[in-house]
Structures are given as C-alpha cells and as structure tokens.
Amino acid sequence: MSHNEPVSVRVLDREYTVGVEPDERDSLTAAARVLDARMREIRGNNRMAAVDRVAVLAALNLAHELQQLRDEQARQQGQLQRTLNELNRRLDSAIDSTR
C-alpha cells in the first residue's frame, strides 16, 4: 500500500510541502536543490525578477535537458539494438556454417 509522506523543500527561500512515497524522499529533495540552484542562477543578482518568470525559465531549461537525455538514450538504445541484431546475425551465420 502506498503512503505519501509530507516533505518540505525550499526553493528561492520559499517553503513548499509535497507528498511523496518514503523511498522517493531523497530524490525529491535532490530535485528541489537542482531547481533552487537553477532558479538562483537565472535570477542572478536581480532580486526583483518575477519569480514566475524565473520558475518558467528554469523549468524550460530543465525540460530541455531532460529531452536531450531522452534523445541520447533513444539513440544509444537504437545503436545497442543494431549491434545486438548484427551479433545475432553473425551467430546464426556461424551456427549455420557448422551444420
């Protein structure tokens, strides 16, 4: 049975409480640290920057990085599948030649 627990995280000096599974707690707090760092980087020295704009830009940057990782993973998966297909073809050929 799943049981969400409340976890408090701080992003740009604001506290947010989020319900997560106990085994996802560390991952959530790590994600909050990444988001906080990215938002601080985007905001820079401009303390008057609109928080919603900073949040959207940070989310867009992180989503873009995620998409790049997914694209790379798909490319690597495709390459692995091609390599496995070639190895299977060679193995089948070797087996057929010994018969």
The first five atom37 places (N, CA, C, CB, O) and aatype in JSON, in Angstrom:
{
  "aatype": [12, 15, 8, 2, 6, 14, 19, 15, 19, 1, 19, 10, 3, 1, 6, 18, 16, 19, 7, 19, 6, 14, 3, 6, 1, 3, 15, 10, 16, 0, 0, 0, 1, 19, 10, 3, 0, 1, 12, 1, 6, 9, 1, 7, 2, 2, 1, 12, 0, 0, 19, 3, 1, 19, 0, 19, 10, 0, 0, 10, 2, 10, 0, 8, 6, 10, 5, 5, 10, 1, 3, 6, 5, 0, 1, 5, 5, 7, 5, 10, 5, 1, 16, 10, 2, 6, 10, 2, 1, 1, 10, 3, 15, 0, 9, 3, 15, 16, 1],
  "atom_mask": [
    [1, 1, 1, 1, 1],
    [1, 1, 1, 1, 1],
    [1, 1, 1, 1, 1],
    [1, 1, 1, 1, 1],
    [1, 1, 1, 1, 1],
    [1, 1, 1, 1, 1],
    [1, 1, 1, 1, 1],
    [1, 1, 1, 1, 1],
    [1, 1, 1, 1, 1],
    [1, 1, 1, 1, 1],
    [1, 1, 1, 1, 1],
    [1, 1, 1, 1, 1],
    [1, 1, 1, 1, 1],
    [1, 1, 1, 1, 1],
    [1, 1, 1, 1, 1],
    [1, 1, 1, 1, 1],
    [1, 1, 1, 1, 1],
    [1, 1, 1, 1, 1],
    [1, 1, 1, 0, 1],
    [1, 1, 1, 1, 1],
    [1, 1, 1, 1, 1],
    [1, 1, 1, 1, 1],
    [1, 1, 1, 1, 1],
    [1, 1, 1, 1, 1],
    [1, 1, 1, 1, 1],
    [1, 1, 1, 1, 1],
    [1, 1, 1, 1, 1],
    [1, 1, 1, 1, 1],
    [1, 1, 1, 1, 1],
    [1, 1, 1, 1, 1],
    [1, 1, 1, 1, 1],
    [1, 1, 1, 1, 1],
    [1, 1, 1, 1, 1],
    [1, 1, 1, 1, 1],
    [1, 1, 1, 1, 1],
    [1, 1, 1, 1, 1],
    [1, 1, 1, 1, 1],
    [1, 1, 1, 1, 1],
    [1, 1, 1, 1, 1],
    [1, 1, 1, 1, 1],
    [1, 1, 1, 1, 1],
    [1, 1, 1, 1, 1],
    [1, 1, 1, 1, 1],
    [1, 1, 1, 0, 1],
    [1, 1, 1, 1, 1],
    [1, 1, 1, 1, 1],
    [1, 1, 1, 1, 1],
    [1, 1, 1, 1, 1],
    [1, 1, 1, 1, 1],
    [1, 1, 1, 1, 1],
    [1, 1, 1, 1, 1],
    [1, 1, 1, 1, 1],
    [1, 1, 1, 1, 1],
    [1, 1, 1, 1, 1],
    [1, 1, 1, 1, 1],
    [1, 1, 1, 1, 1],
    [1, 1, 1, 1, 1],
    [1, 1, 1, 1, 1],
    [1, 1, 1, 1, 1],
    [1, 1, 1, 1, 1],
    [1, 1, 1, 1, 1],
    [1, 1, 1, 1, 1],
    [1, 1, 1, 1, 1],
    [1, 1, 1, 1, 1],
    [1, 1, 1, 1, 1],
    [1, 1, 1, 1, 1],
    [1, 1, 1, 1, 1],
    [1, 1, 1, 1, 1],
    [1, 1, 1, 1, 1],
    [1, 1, 1, 1, 1],
    [1, 1, 1, 1, 1],
    [1, 1, 1, 1, 1],
    [1, 1, 1, 1, 1],
    [1, 1, 1, 1, 1],
    [1, 1, 1, 1, 1],
    [1, 1, 1, 1, 1],
    [1, 1, 1, 1, 1],
    [1, 1, 1, 0, 1],
    [1, 1, 1, 1, 1],
    [1, 1, 1, 1, 1],
    [1, 1, 1, 1, 1],
    [1, 1, 1, 1, 1],
    [1, 1, 1, 1, 1],
    [1, 1, 1, 1, 1],
    [1, 1, 1, 1, 1],
    [1, 1, 1, 1, 1],
    [1, 1, 1, 1, 1],
    [1, 1, 1, 1, 1],
    [1, 1, 1, 1, 1],
    [1, 1, 1, 1, 1],
    [1, 1, 1, 1, 1],
    [1, 1, 1, 1, 1],
    [1, 1, 1, 1, 1],
    [1, 1, 1, 1, 1],
    [1, 1, 1, 1, 1],
    [1, 1, 1, 1, 1],
    [1, 1, 1, 1, 1],
    [1, 1, 1, 1, 1],
    [1, 1, 1, 1, 1]
  ],
  "atom_positions": [
    [[0.84, -1.19, 0.0], [0.0, 0.0, 0.0], [0.88, 1.24, 0.0], [-0.96, 0.0, 1.22], [1.81, 1.34, 0.8]],
    [[0.6, 2.18, -0.89], [1.41, 3.39, -0.94], [0.97, 4.35, 0.16], [1.29, 4.06, -2.34], [-0.2, 4.43, 0.53]],
    [[1.96, 5.08, 0.65], [1.69, 6.02, 1.73], [2.54, 7.26, 1.52], [1.97, 5.37, 3.12], [3.74, 7.26, 1.8]],
    [[1.91, 8.32, 1.02], [2.62, 9.57, 0.82], [2.91, 10.22, 2.17], [1.82, 10.52, -0.08], [2.07, 10.25, 3.07]],
    [[4.12, 10.74, 2.26], [4.52, 11.48, 3.45], [4.8, 12.92, 3.04], [5.77, 10.84, 4.14], [5.35, 13.15, 1.96]],
    [[4.44, 13.88, 3.88], [4.74, 15.27, 3.54], [6.23, 15.55, 3.7], [3.92, 16.24, 4.41], [6.85, 15.17, 4.69]],
    [[6.79, 16.22, 2.71], [8.2, 16.61, 2.73], [8.26, 18.09, 2.41], [9.06, 15.77, 1.72], [7.65, 18.55, 1.44]],
    [[8.98, 18.84, 3.21], [9.15, 20.27, 2.96], [10.45, 20.51, 2.22], [9.12, 21.07, 4.28], [11.5, 19.98, 2.59]],
    [[10.36, 21.32, 1.17], [11.55, 21.71, 0.41], [11.54, 23.22, 0.28], [11.58, 21.01, -1.0], [10.49, 23.86, 0.34]],
    [[12.73, 23.79, 0.11], [12.84, 25.24, -0.06], [13.37, 25.54, -1.45], [13.76, 25.86, 1.03], [14.39, 25.0, -1.89]],
    [[12.66, 26.43, -2.13], [13.06, 26.89, -3.45], [12.97, 28.4, -3.45], [12.17, 26.26, -4.59], [11.91, 28.97, -3.2]],
    [[14.08, 29.04, -3.73], [14.18, 30.51, -3.68], [13.6, 31.07, -2.38], [13.44, 31.12, -4.89], [12.79, 31.99, -2.38]],
    [[14.04, 30.49, -1.3], [13.67, 30.94, 0.05], [12.18, 30.82, 0.36], [14.09, 32.35, 0.23], [11.69, 31.45, 1.3]],
    [[11.46, 30.03, -0.42], [10.05, 29.75, -0.14], [9.92, 28.27, 0.17], [9.13, 30.16, -1.34], [10.55, 27.43, -0.47]],
    [[9.11, 27.97, 1.14], [8.94, 26.57, 1.53], [7.69, 25.99, 0.88], [8.84, 26.45, 3.06], [6.64, 26.62, 0.82]],
    [[7.86, 24.77, 0.38], [6.77, 24.04, -0.25], [6.69, 22.66, 0.4], [6.97, 23.93, -1.8], [7.72, 22.04, 0.67]],
    [[5.48, 22.18, 0.63], [5.28, 20.84, 1.17], [4.69, 19.97, 0.08], [4.37, 20.85, 2.44], [3.69, 20.33, -0.55]],
    [[5.33, 18.82, -0.13], [4.93, 17.92, -1.2], [4.78, 16.53, -0.61], [5.96, 17.92, -2.36], [5.59, 16.11, 0.22]],
    [[3.75, 15.8, -1.02], [3.57, 14.43, -0.57], [4.3, 13.47, -1.5], [0.0, 0.0, 0.0], [4.1, 13.49, -2.71]],
    [[5.16, 12.65, -0.92], [5.91, 11.67, -1.72], [5.97, 10.34, -1.0], [7.34, 12.18, -2.01], [5.77, 10.26, 0.21]],
    [[6.24, 9.29, -1.78], [6.48, 7.98, -1.2], [7.77, 8.06, -0.38], [6.58, 6.86, -2.31], [8.68, 8.8, -0.75]],
    [[7.86, 7.32, 0.71], [9.07, 7.39, 1.55], [10.36, 7.12, 0.77], [8.96, 6.39, 2.69], [11.38, 7.74, 1.05]],
    [[10.33, 6.21, -0.19], [11.55, 5.89, -0.93], [11.88, 6.93, -2.01], [11.43, 4.52, -1.57], [12.91, 6.83, -2.67]],
    [[11.01, 7.93, -2.2], [11.26, 9.0, -3.17], [11.71, 10.29, -2.5], [10.02, 9.25, -4.0], [11.97, 11.29, -3.18]],
    [[11.79, 10.29, -1.19], [12.11, 11.49, -0.43], [13.46, 12.09, -0.84], [12.13, 11.18, 1.05], [13.55, 13.29, -1.11]],
    [[14.5, 11.26, -0.88], [15.83, 11.77, -1.22], [15.87, 12.32, -2.63], [16.87, 10.67, -1.07], [16.51, 13.34, -2.88]],
    [[15.18, 11.65, -3.55], [15.15, 12.11, -4.93], [14.45, 13.46, -5.04], [14.44, 11.08, -5.81], [14.9, 14.34, -5.78]],
    [[13.35, 13.62, -4.31], [12.63, 14.89, -4.33], [13.48, 16.02, -3.77], [11.32, 14.78, -3.54], [13.54, 17.1, -4.36]],
    [[14.14, 15.78, -2.66], [14.96, 16.85, -2.07], [16.13, 17.19, -2.99], [15.47, 16.44, -0.67], [16.52, 18.35, -3.09]],
    [[16.7, 16.19, -3.66], [17.77, 16.46, -4.62], [17.23, 17.3, -5.78], [18.39, 15.13, -5.15], [17.89, 18.23, -6.24]],
    [[16.03, 16.95, -6.27], [15.43, 17.71, -7.37], [15.15, 19.15, -6.94], [14.12, 17.03, -7.83], [15.35, 20.08, -7.73]],
    [[14.71, 19.34, -5.71], [14.45, 20.69, -5.21], [15.75, 21.49, -5.15], [13.8, 20.64, -3.81], [15.75, 22.68, -5.45]],
    [[16.85, 20.85, -4.77], [18.14, 21.55, -4.74], [18.57, 21.96, -6.15], [19.24, 20.66, -4.1], [19.08, 23.06, -6.36]],
    [[18.36, 21.07, -7.11], [18.69, 21.39, -8.51], [17.85, 22.56, -8.99], [18.48, 20.15, -9.42], [18.37, 23.5, -9.59]],
    [[16.54, 22.5, -8.73], [15.65, 23.58, -9.15], [16.03, 24.9, -8.48], [14.2, 23.22, -8.82], [16.08, 25.94, -9.14]],
    [[16.29, 24.86, -7.19], [16.69, 26.06, -6.47], [17.96, 26.67, -7.07], [16.9, 25.75, -4.98], [18.03, 27.87, -7.29]],
    [[18.95, 25.82, -7.33], [20.21, 26.31, -7.91], [19.97, 26.91, -9.28], [21.24, 25.17, -8.01], [20.52, 27.96, -9.6]],
    [[19.15, 26.25, -10.1], [18.89, 26.75, -11.45], [18.15, 28.07, -11.4], [18.07, 25.72, -12.26], [18.46, 28.99, -12.16]],
    [[17.17, 28.19, -10.5], [16.41, 29.43, -10.39], [17.3, 30.56, -9.89], [15.22, 29.25, -9.46], [17.17, 31.7, -10.35]],
    [[18.19, 30.27, -8.95], [19.11, 31.29, -8.46], [20.06, 31.74, -9.57], [19.91, 30.77, -7.26], [20.39, 32.92, -9.69]],
    [[20.49, 30.78, -10.37], [21.38, 31.1, -11.5], [20.67, 32.0, -12.5], [21.85, 29.8, -12.19], [21.26, 32.97, -12.99]],
    [[19.42, 31.7, -12.81], [18.66, 32.5, -13.77], [18.36, 33.88, -13.21], [17.34, 31.79, -14.14], [18.48, 34.89, -13.91]],
    [[17.99, 33.93, -11.95], [17.66, 35.21, -11.31], [18.9, 36.09, -11.2], [17.06, 34.99, -9.92], [18.82, 37.31, -11.35]],
    [[20.06, 35.45, -10.93], [21.3, 36.21, -10.8], [21.21, 37.22, -9.69], [0.0, 0.0, 0.0], [20.69, 36.94, -8.61]],
    [[21.72, 38.4, -9.95], [21.71, 39.47, -8.94], [20.42, 40.27, -8.94], [22.86, 40.41, -9.18], [20.24, 41.16, -8.1]],
    [[19.52, 39.97, -9.87], [18.27, 40.7, -9.98], [17.24, 40.14, -9.01], [17.74, 40.66, -11.42], [16.44, 39.28, -9.37]],
    [[17.26, 40.62, -7.78], [16.33, 40.14, -6.75], [14.89, 40.53, -7.05], [16.73, 40.68, -5.38], [13.96, 39.99, -6.44]],
    [[14.7, 41.46, -7.97], [13.35, 41.92, -8.28], [12.74, 41.13, -9.44], [13.38, 43.4, -8.62], [11.6, 41.38, -9.83]],
    [[13.49, 40.17, -10.0], [12.96, 39.39, -11.11], [11.7, 38.66, -10.67], [14.02, 38.38, -11.63], [11.63, 38.15, -9.55]],
    [[10.71, 38.62, -11.55], [9.44, 37.96, -11.24], [9.69, 36.46, -11.04], [8.39, 38.19, -12.38], [10.26, 35.79, -11.89]],
    [[9.25, 35.97, -9.89], [9.5, 34.57, -9.54], [8.86, 33.63, -10.55], [8.98, 34.27, -8.14], [9.44, 32.59, -10.88]],
    [[7.67, 33.97, -11.05], [7.02, 33.08, -12.01], [7.82, 33.0, -13.31], [5.59, 33.56, -12.31], [7.9, 31.92, -13.9]],
    [[8.39, 34.09, -13.74], [9.22, 34.09, -14.96], [10.48, 33.26, -14.73], [9.6, 35.53, -15.38], [10.87, 32.47, -15.58]],
    [[11.12, 33.43, -13.58], [12.32, 32.66, -13.25], [11.97, 31.18, -13.2], [12.91, 33.12, -11.88], [12.72, 30.34, -13.7]],
    [[10.83, 30.84, -12.6], [10.4, 29.44, -12.49], [10.16, 28.83, -13.86], [9.13, 29.34, -11.65], [10.57, 27.7, -14.12]],
    [[9.48, 29.58, -14.75], [9.2, 29.06, -16.09], [10.5, 28.85, -16.87], [8.27, 30.0, -16.86], [10.65, 27.84, -17.54]],
    [[11.43, 29.8, -16.78], [12.7, 29.65, -17.49], [13.49, 28.47, -16.94], [13.52, 30.94, -17.37], [14.1, 27.72, -17.7]],
    [[13.49, 28.3, -15.62], [14.19, 27.16, -15.02], [13.54, 25.85, -15.46], [14.19, 27.27, -13.47], [14.24, 24.9, -15.82]],
    [[12.21, 25.8, -15.44], [11.5, 24.59, -15.86], [11.78, 24.29, -17.33], [9.99, 24.75, -15.62], [11.97, 23.13, -17.7]],
    [[11.79, 25.31, -18.16], [12.07, 25.12, -19.58], [13.5, 24.59, -19.79], [11.87, 26.45, -20.35], [13.71, 23.67, -20.58]],
    [[14.45, 25.17, -19.08], [15.84, 24.69, -19.18], [15.96, 23.24, -18.74], [16.76, 25.56, -18.33], [16.6, 22.44, -19.41]],
    [[15.34, 22.89, -17.62], [15.41, 21.52, -17.12], [14.68, 20.56, -18.04], [14.84, 21.44, -15.71], [15.14, 19.44, -18.25]],
    [[13.53, 20.97, -18.58], [12.79, 20.11, -19.52], [13.61, 19.89, -20.79], [11.42, 20.74, -19.86], [13.6, 18.8, -21.35]],
    [[14.32, 20.92, -21.24], [15.17, 20.79, -22.43], [16.3, 19.79, -22.16], [15.75, 22.16, -22.84], [16.59, 18.95, -23.0]],
    [[16.93, 19.89, -20.99], [17.98, 18.94, -20.63], [17.43, 17.52, -20.57], [18.62, 19.32, -19.28], [18.07, 16.58, -21.03]],
    [[16.25, 17.36, -20.0], [15.61, 16.05, -19.91], [15.35, 15.49, -21.31], [14.3, 16.12, -19.11], [15.6, 14.32, -21.57]],
    [[14.85, 16.34, -22.21], [14.58, 15.89, -23.57], [15.87, 15.49, -24.27], [13.87, 16.99, -24.37], [15.89, 14.5, -25.01]],
    [[16.95, 16.23, -24.06], [18.24, 15.86, -24.65], [18.71, 14.51, -24.13], [19.29, 16.94, -24.35], [19.22, 13.69, -24.9]],
    [[18.54, 14.26, -22.84], [18.92, 12.97, -22.27], [18.07, 11.85, -22.85], [18.78, 13.0, -20.73], [18.58, 10.77, -23.16]],
    [[16.78, 12.1, -23.01], [15.89, 11.09, -23.6], [16.28, 10.8, -25.05], [14.41, 11.55, -23.53], [16.3, 9.64, -25.48]],
    [[16.59, 11.85, -25.8], [17.0, 11.67, -27.19], [18.29, 10.85, -27.26], [17.2, 13.03, -27.88], [18.43, 9.96, -28.09]],
    [[19.24, 11.17, -26.38], [20.51, 10.44, -26.35], [20.29, 8.98, -25.95], [21.5, 11.11, -25.37], [20.9, 8.08, -26.52]],
    [[19.42, 8.76, -24.97], [19.12, 7.39, -24.56], [18.48, 6.61, -25.7], [18.19, 7.39, -23.33], [18.81, 5.44, -25.91]],
    [[17.58, 7.24, -26.43], [16.95, 6.57, -27.57], [17.98, 6.26, -28.64], [15.83, 7.45, -28.15], [17.94, 5.18, -29.24]],
    [[18.9, 7.19, -28.89], [19.96, 6.96, -29.87], [20.84, 5.79, -29.44], [20.81, 8.22, -30.05], [21.15, 4.92, -30.26]],
    [[21.23, 5.76, -28.17], [22.06, 4.66, -27.66], [21.3, 3.34, -27.7], [22.52, 4.96, -26.24], [21.88, 2.3, -28.01]],
    [[20.01, 3.37, -27.37], [19.19, 2.16, -27.42], [19.12, 1.63, -28.84], [17.78, 2.43, -26.87], [19.22, 0.42, -29.06]],
    [[18.95, 2.52, -29.8], [18.93, 2.12, -31.2], [20.24, 1.51, -31.64], [0.0, 0.0, 0.0], [20.27, 0.5, -32.33]],
    [[21.34, 2.14, -31.22], [22.66, 1.61, -31.56], [22.87, 0.24, -30.93], [23.77, 2.59, -31.1], [23.39, -0.67, -31.57]],
    [[22.47, 0.08, -29.67], [22.59, -1.21, -29.0], [21.77, -2.27, -29.72], [22.14, -1.09, -27.52], [22.24, -3.4, -29.92]],
    [[20.55, -1.92, -30.12], [19.7, -2.88, -30.82], [20.32, -3.28, -32.16], [18.3, -2.29, -31.05], [20.29, -4.45, -32.52]],
    [[20.9, -2.31, -32.89], [21.56, -2.63, -34.16], [22.76, -3.55, -33.93], [22.02, -1.34, -34.86], [22.97, -4.49, -34.7]],
    [[23.53, -3.3, -32.88], [24.68, -4.14, -32.55], [24.23, -5.55, -32.19], [25.49, -3.52, -31.39], [24.82, -6.53, -32.66]],
    [[23.18, -5.66, -31.36], [22.67, -6.98, -30.99], [22.13, -7.72, -32.22], [21.56, -6.85, -29.93], [22.34, -8.93, -32.36]],
    [[21.44, -7.02, -33.1], [20.94, -7.65, -34.32], [22.09, -8.17, -35.18], [20.09, -6.66, -35.13], [22.01, -9.27, -35.72]],
    [[23.15, -7.39, -35.29], [24.31, -7.81, -36.07], [25.0, -9.02, -35.43], [25.31, -6.65, -36.22], [25.4, -9.95, -36.12]],
    [[25.13, -9.0, -34.1], [25.74, -10.14, -33.4], [24.89, -11.4, -33.57], [25.92, -9.83, -31.91], [25.42, -12.49, -33.79]],
    [[23.57, -11.25, -33.48], [22.68, -12.4, -33.7], [22.79, -12.92, -35.12], [21.22, -12.0, -33.41], [22.8, -14.13, -35.35]],
    [[22.89, -12.0, -36.07], [23.05, -12.42, -37.48], [24.35, -13.2, -37.65], [23.04, -11.18, -38.42], [24.37, -14.24, -38.32]],
    [[25.43, -12.71, -37.05], [26.72, -13.41, -37.15], [26.67, -14.77, -36.47], [27.83, -12.56, -36.54], [27.21, -15.75, -36.97]],
    [[26.01, -14.81, -35.32], [25.9, -16.07, -34.58], [25.09, -17.08, -35.39], [25.25, -15.84, -33.2], [25.47, -18.24, -35.51]],
    [[23.97, -16.62, -35.95], [23.16, -17.51, -36.78], [23.97, -18.01, -37.98], [21.89, -16.79, -37.27], [23.9, -19.18, -38.34]],
    [[24.74, -17.13, -38.57], [25.57, -17.5, -39.72], [26.63, -18.51, -39.31], [26.24, -16.26, -40.33], [26.89, -19.47, -40.04]],
    [[27.26, -18.31, -38.15], [28.28, -19.23, -37.67], [27.68, -20.6, -37.36], [28.97, -18.67, -36.42], [28.28, -21.63, -37.67]],
    [[26.49, -20.61, -36.76], [25.81, -21.86, -36.43], [25.43, -22.59, -37.71], [24.57, -21.59, -35.56], [25.6, -23.8, -37.82]],
    [[24.91, -21.85, -38.69], [24.52, -22.46, -39.97], [25.72, -23.05, -40.71], [23.81, -21.44, -40.85], [25.59, -24.06, -41.4]],
    [[26.88, -22.42, -40.58], [28.07, -22.9, -41.31], [28.67, -24.15, -40.66], [29.14, -21.8, -41.37], [29.43, -24.87, -41.31]],
    [[28.33, -24.43, -39.41], [28.85, -25.64, -38.75], [27.94, -26.83, -38.93], [29.06, -25.38, -37.26], [28.29, -27.94, -38.54]],
    [[26.78, -26.64, -39.51], [25.81, -27.73, -39.69], [26.12, -28.54, -40.9], [24.42, -27.19, -39.79], [25.41, -29.49, -41.2]]
  ]
}
